Structures are given as C-alpha cells and as structure tokens.
Amino acid sequence: MASNEAIYKGNKKMSTKRLLSIFAHPDDEGMVGGALLHYQANGVETGLICATRGEVGEISDPILATSDNLGEVREAEMRAAAAALNIQHLWFLGYRDSGMAGTPENKDPRSLARARAAEVIGKLVAIIRQFRPQVIVTFDETGGYGHPDHIAIYRYTTGAFHAAADGVQYPELGPAHAVSKLYYSSLARRQVVMMAEWLQNEDYQGPFADIDPNTLGLPDDQISVLLDVERWQDTKSRSWVMHRTQMNPNTPFARMPQEIQRKWRATESYQLAATRVGPDVVGENDLFARVP
C-alpha cells in the first residue's frame, strides 16, 4: 500500500475540505496547478498521487540524469514542484512509466500499462479512504494526447471513485468513503486550436505537428468549471521549472512566445464526470460547489 508522505510543513489546522489530484507522471500536475494553489489558499487540504516516477523519456540535459537514475531524479523534481505548489500530501504508487504506445517499455511487466486493474484501483482506494477527499481530479479519457499511462490512470481513478464508496469492495482498506465529485482535467479545445494554429504558422515539423484540434481538448459545452488561474501563473511557472530533466527548449510548448503561453495557461478546464451532490451550474466555476 502506498504511504502518506506529508511534504508541507506548517501549523495549519487540518481542513474539512480536501482536493485529491491523481496523475501518471511527474509534471502532469501542471494541468491542475492553478486549482491546487487556488483551493489551498482558501483552506482546502491538497494531495497528489503520482502513479509512476517518469522513468522513461528524453532527458533534456545529460548532465542532469541518466537512464539508470532518471526515476530517482524525477521523483526529487516532483517533490520540489509539489512543495512550490504547497501540496501537503504526495504519494507515489511505484509503477514504472510505460512510455508511448508501441514502444518496448509498454511490455515491461512493472509498467502501469501492464498492471492489474484491481491492484491499481486497490492502491487508489486505500489512499482515498485514508485522505477522504470531497473532490478528485484526473485526466479525461483521451489522456490529453493519448499517452497510455494517462489513459490508464483515467480508467483506474474512475474505478476507484466508485469502489471507495462501496464497503463491499476492498473491505480490508478501511471504512468506505463517498467522494462528492469526480472531475476530468483537460485543455479547452480552443487552447488546442490556438496551439495547432501557431504550429502551422511556424511550419513546425516535430512532435505534435499533426495534432488534430477537433479530437483533443474539451469543447465549450463539456466544460463544467472554467477556473481563472491568472493570479497563479508565476507560481505555476516556478513549479514547472523544477522538472529540469523535462525542460527541452525544442518542444513546441517551450518555443511558443511568452504572451501566447500566458494566455494559454490563464485558465484551467474541468469536466464534471460524476457527482453525488448535484450538477454544476454554468458560470459557477467552483470545483467545490454544493460540497458540504
């Protein structure tokens, strides 16, 4: 079972409201960094589950890590990023990064892609019943851009949302806990269109050059909460740069002009996937609306 690792040092009384984000790799939390900062500043206790340590992938600078110690280095980067976001609790599930679809890493028996669903869901249920959040946030069904681990953690989190509330399932993992809301985090489709248009204008030929803005991101009618996170942009940036091994200056994100990046990151979009406290109201823009 994953252990609770409190990383925020403070004397703040434990909040009665708790927000849990569940993602696959170090740096995925950037999708919801504004929400974590916003609600933490308003007294909500925040937690993050990272399913892997990001052992697979390119290394931005060979002086920072090797393929042998990349997981260890990225765990340290994740801890630094979480501290910048004031996340009070951080858990690692201990699975190996599965890499992109079709790569040899997909076949590694230690990878998240090869894990037994009941096992992963059980680990998530244990943390949910311990932490007892009212709101959970994870990827949507596309995983943002189709990464196998992103899609896997979407499936497992959705399963854990329901299983944690059912005392018949995993009775050995503690009393059942019914999470009030489950949200899927994704870019808004207009943000994907903005990036696609910029890549086309720049005649960009690298990864993401062929992204289809009509299949990625949330269209407006699927966005339940559009959170204004402009005030948190600088803190989000400080958190993001902690992921030094992933700071490749040649990625399309890094090459975008700063003014476009700021506009792109000024809002975060969330789709209400399941609720036990009623639907969201258009324009309310609060993940904790109607949460007692």
C-alpha positions as semicolon CSV with decimal commas, in nm:
position;residue;x (nm);y (nm);z (nm)
1;M;0,000;0,000;0,000
2;A;0,131;0,348;-0,081
3;S;0,223;0,552;0,222
4;N;0,109;0,904;0,305
5;E;0,400;1,145;0,267
6;A;0,328;1,488;0,415
7;I;0,560;1,738;0,247
8;Y;0,406;2,068;0,355
9;K;0,550;2,194;0,683
10;G;0,313;2,424;0,862
11;N;0,092;2,461;1,165
12;K;-0,233;2,500;0,975
13;K;-0,528;2,321;1,129
14;M;-0,647;2,030;0,916
15;S;-0,910;2,145;0,672
16;T;-1,253;1,987;0,649
17;K;-1,229;2,009;0,270
18;R;-0,978;1,810;0,069
19;L;-0,884;1,801;-0,301
20;L;-0,703;1,499;-0,445
21;S;-0,538;1,503;-0,787
22;I;-0,438;1,171;-0,946
23;F;-0,197;1,161;-1,240
24;A;0,056;0,935;-1,409
25;H;0,392;1,115;-1,419
26;P;0,594;1,393;-1,261
27;D;0,490;1,715;-1,441
28;D;0,131;1,600;-1,513
29;E;0,024;1,803;-1,210
30;G;0,087;2,115;-1,418
31;M;-0,258;2,056;-1,567
32;V;-0,420;2,144;-1,233
33;G;-0,155;2,357;-1,065
34;G;-0,378;2,662;-1,058
35;A;-0,662;2,474;-0,892
36;L;-0,428;2,327;-0,631
37;L;-0,293;2,674;-0,548
38;H;-0,635;2,839;-0,554
39;Y;-0,804;2,594;-0,321
40;Q;-0,505;2,552;-0,092
41;A;-0,503;2,932;-0,045
42;N;-0,870;2,906;0,053
43;G;-0,804;2,648;0,326
44;V;-0,856;2,329;0,128
45;E;-0,613;2,047;0,204
46;T;-0,448;1,921;-0,115
47;G;-0,296;1,589;-0,217
48;L;-0,135;1,443;-0,527
49;I;-0,094;1,081;-0,633
50;C;0,175;1,011;-0,893
51;A;0,141;0,660;-1,038
52;T;0,497;0,643;-1,176
53;R;0,829;0,821;-1,135
54;G;0,862;0,905;-1,505
55;E;1,148;0,663;-1,568
56;V;1,100;0,667;-1,947
57;G;1,153;0,955;-2,183
58;E;1,404;1,200;-2,314
59;I;1,641;1,381;-2,080
60;S;1,676;1,750;-2,157
61;D;2,042;1,765;-2,050
62;P;2,261;1,454;-1,998
63;I;2,432;1,623;-1,704
64;L;2,107;1,605;-1,506
65;A;2,036;1,232;-1,518
66;T;2,097;0,901;-1,690
67;S;1,854;0,634;-1,800
68;D;1,957;0,437;-1,489
69;N;1,872;0,706;-1,234
70;L;1,605;0,905;-1,419
71;G;1,324;0,778;-1,196
72;E;1,507;0,885;-0,882
73;V;1,587;1,227;-1,028
74;R;1,231;1,287;-1,146
75;E;1,092;1,186;-0,808
76;A;1,310;1,455;-0,650
77;E;1,191;1,704;-0,911
78;M;0,831;1,610;-0,836
79;R;0,883;1,670;-0,467
80;A;1,030;2,014;-0,537
81;A;0,743;2,101;-0,772
82;A;0,485;1,982;-0,518
83;A;0,646;2,200;-0,250
84;A;0,624;2,501;-0,483
85;L;0,252;2,429;-0,524
86;N;0,206;2,391;-0,145
87;I;0,072;2,038;-0,191
88;Q;0,052;1,894;0,159
89;H;0,047;1,525;0,069
90;L;0,228;1,336;-0,205
91;W;0,204;0,965;-0,285
92;F;0,388;0,751;-0,542
93;L;0,219;0,425;-0,643
94;G;0,550;0,274;-0,756
95;Y;0,464;0,163;-1,110
96;R;0,708;0,210;-1,396
97;D;0,649;0,463;-1,671
98;S;0,504;0,278;-1,972
99;G;0,638;0,511;-2,239
100;M;0,448;0,591;-2,556
101;A;0,226;0,340;-2,734
102;G;0,417;0,083;-2,937
103;T;0,748;0,123;-2,753
104;P;0,926;-0,166;-2,576
105;E;0,856;-0,004;-2,238
106;N;0,486;-0,085;-2,290
107;K;0,572;-0,451;-2,243
108;D;0,766;-0,410;-1,919
109;P;0,578;-0,611;-1,652
110;R;0,649;-0,335;-1,399
111;S;0,479;-0,069;-1,611
112;L;0,147;0,094;-1,529
113;A;0,016;-0,024;-1,866
114;R;0,074;-0,388;-1,761
115;A;-0,059;-0,357;-1,405
116;R;-0,367;-0,546;-1,288
117;A;-0,663;-0,311;-1,270
118;A;-0,781;-0,448;-0,935
119;E;-0,437;-0,387;-0,786
120;V;-0,406;-0,026;-0,904
121;I;-0,764;0,056;-0,804
122;G;-0,699;-0,101;-0,464
123;K;-0,398;0,127;-0,406
124;L;-0,607;0,430;-0,501
125;V;-0,898;0,320;-0,281
126;A;-0,663;0,286;0,017
127;I;-0,545;0,647;-0,024
128;I;-0,895;0,782;-0,091
129;R;-1,029;0,617;0,224
130;Q;-0,736;0,748;0,425
131;F;-0,732;1,104;0,287
132;R;-1,113;1,127;0,247
133;P;-1,131;1,396;-0,024
134;Q;-1,457;1,552;-0,140
135;V;-1,321;1,624;-0,489
136;I;-1,093;1,419;-0,714
137;V;-0,936;1,539;-1,039
138;T;-0,765;1,328;-1,308
139;F;-0,717;1,310;-1,686
140;D;-1,007;1,278;-1,928
141;E;-1,049;0,970;-2,148
142;T;-0,804;1,099;-2,411
143;G;-0,528;1,138;-2,157
144;G;-0,460;1,478;-2,310
145;Y;-0,279;1,335;-2,613
146;G;-0,324;0,959;-2,590
147;H;-0,035;0,856;-2,363
148;P;-0,108;0,500;-2,239
149;D;-0,035;0,590;-1,876
150;H;-0,262;0,896;-1,891
151;I;-0,549;0,686;-2,024
152;A;-0,478;0,411;-1,770
153;I;-0,486;0,647;-1,472
154;Y;-0,811;0,797;-1,602
155;R;-0,967;0,449;-1,603
156;Y;-0,828;0,346;-1,264
157;T;-0,925;0,674;-1,096
158;T;-1,279;0,648;-1,229
159;G;-1,299;0,293;-1,096
160;A;-1,157;0,396;-0,758
161;F;-1,410;0,680;-0,725
162;H;-1,689;0,423;-0,727
163;A;-1,508;0,144;-0,541
164;A;-1,401;0,365;-0,250
165;A;-1,768;0,431;-0,168
166;D;-1,860;0,062;-0,172
167;G;-1,783;-0,107;0,161
168;V;-1,813;-0,449;-0,002
169;Q;-1,512;-0,377;-0,221
170;Y;-1,169;-0,379;-0,057
171;P;-1,310;-0,408;0,297
172;E;-0,957;-0,453;0,433
173;L;-0,863;-0,100;0,321
174;G;-1,071;0,089;0,574
175;P;-1,419;0,241;0,601
176;A;-1,592;0,332;0,277
177;H;-1,571;0,694;0,166
178;A;-1,805;0,853;-0,090
179;V;-1,622;1,127;-0,280
180;S;-1,864;1,407;-0,369
181;K;-1,731;1,489;-0,717
182;L;-1,501;1,350;-0,984
183;Y;-1,365;1,589;-1,247
184;Y;-1,166;1,528;-1,564
185;S;-0,898;1,783;-1,640
186;S;-0,811;1,873;-1,997
187;L;-0,717;2,162;-2,216
188;A;-1,007;2,350;-2,366
189;R;-1,044;2,277;-2,736
190;R;-0,986;2,644;-2,812
191;Q;-0,644;2,610;-2,643
192;V;-0,561;2,313;-2,865
193;V;-0,673;2,512;-3,170
194;M;-0,452;2,802;-3,059
195;M;-0,151;2,572;-3,040
196;A;-0,230;2,399;-3,371
197;E;-0,258;2,732;-3,550
198;W;0,070;2,853;-3,404
199;L;0,249;2,529;-3,504
200;Q;0,111;2,558;-3,856
201;N;0,221;2,921;-3,886
202;E;0,568;2,827;-3,766
203;D;0,587;2,534;-4,011
204;Y;0,676;2,316;-3,712
205;Q;0,772;1,957;-3,810
206;G;0,843;1,791;-3,474
207;P;0,620;1,603;-3,226
208;F;0,261;1,731;-3,210
209;A;0,289;1,876;-3,559
210;D;-0,005;1,663;-3,671
211;I;-0,235;1,717;-3,373
212;D;-0,600;1,732;-3,468
213;P;-0,768;2,014;-3,275
214;N;-1,106;1,858;-3,347
215;T;-1,036;1,547;-3,139
216;L;-0,840;1,684;-2,843
217;G;-0,945;1,910;-2,558
218;L;-1,286;1,989;-2,414
219;P;-1,538;2,172;-2,633
220;D;-1,714;2,456;-2,454
221;D;-2,031;2,257;-2,391
222;Q;-1,836;1,994;-2,196
223;I;-1,657;2,237;-1,966
224;S;-1,827;2,239;-1,626
225;V;-1,571;2,457;-1,447
226;L;-1,353;2,716;-1,621
227;L;-1,115;2,827;-1,349
228;D;-0,939;3,161;-1,380
229;V;-0,583;3,095;-1,260
230;E;-0,414;3,408;-1,395
231;R;-0,303;3,515;-1,045
232;W;-0,120;3,185;-1,000
233;Q;0,076;3,191;-1,326
234;D;0,411;3,286;-1,174
235;T;0,387;3,022;-0,902
236;K;0,283;2,760;-1,157
237;S;0,587;2,854;-1,365
238;R;0,818;2,822;-1,063
239;S;0,676;2,478;-1,000
240;W;0,710;2,373;-1,364
241;V;1,079;2,465;-1,389
242;M;1,152;2,223;-1,104
243;H;1,111;1,949;-1,367
244;R;1,456;2,028;-1,507
245;T;1,504;1,699;-1,691
246;Q;1,196;1,782;-1,899
247;M;1,292;2,142;-1,985
248;N;1,364;2,074;-2,352
249;P;1,387;2,410;-2,532
250;N;1,291;2,248;-2,863
251;T;0,940;2,139;-2,762
252;P;0,654;2,334;-2,920
253;F;0,545;2,447;-2,572
254;A;0,886;2,597;-2,495
255;R;0,908;2,768;-2,834
256;M;0,574;2,945;-2,804
257;P;0,606;3,320;-2,735
258;Q;0,559;3,409;-2,369
259;E;0,246;3,614;-2,436
260;I;0,079;3,315;-2,602
261;Q;0,192;3,084;-2,323
262;R;0,044;3,313;-2,057
263;K;-0,286;3,340;-2,243
264;W;-0,290;2,962;-2,289
265;R;-0,225;2,894;-1,919
266;A;-0,452;3,161;-1,773
267;T;-0,744;2,921;-1,735
268;E;-0,793;2,556;-1,643
269;S;-1,085;2,350;-1,774
270;Y;-1,267;2,073;-1,589
271;Q;-1,547;1,839;-1,690
272;L;-1,777;1,704;-1,418
273;A;-1,764;1,326;-1,465
274;A;-1,959;1,207;-1,160
275;T;-2,134;1,379;-0,871
276;R;-2,315;1,284;-0,553
277;V;-2,418;1,643;-0,472
278;G;-2,593;1,753;-0,790
279;P;-2,486;1,907;-1,122
280;D;-2,272;2,216;-1,166
281;V;-2,430;2,544;-1,270
282;V;-2,295;2,718;-1,579
283;G;-2,074;3,008;-1,478
284;E;-2,036;2,896;-1,117
285;N;-1,678;2,779;-1,179
286;D;-1,618;2,612;-0,843
287;L;-1,498;2,253;-0,803
288;F;-1,644;2,254;-0,450
289;A;-1,988;2,394;-0,539
290;R;-2,253;2,228;-0,316
291;V;-1,991;2,022;-0,132
292;P;-2,097;2,031;0,233
